[in-house]
C-alpha cells in the first residue's frame, strides 16, 4: 500500500500592489521568490494560487523542506512621501 503524506494547511499572506502599466503585482513574503502579475485581480488570484503550488512543488522535488514563515502581524503605515 502506498503511503500518502498529509500536507498541513497554512495561511499565507500575499502583498498586492498596483504597478506601472495598470498591472497588479503579488508576492508572498513567506515564500521568497514567489510572485506573479496580471492585468485584473481575478486573474491575479488564479495565477497566485498556481505560483504558490508550483513553488511548493519545486521545493519538494528538490528535497527542500518548506516551512513557510508565520507572519505575526501585517501593519500598514500611512506617511507623507
Buried (B, 14 or more C-beta within 10 A) or exposed (E): EEEEEEEEEBEBEBEBEEEEEEEBBBBBBBBEEBBBBBEEEEEBBEBBEEBBEEBBEEBEEEEEEBEBEEEEEEEEEEEEE
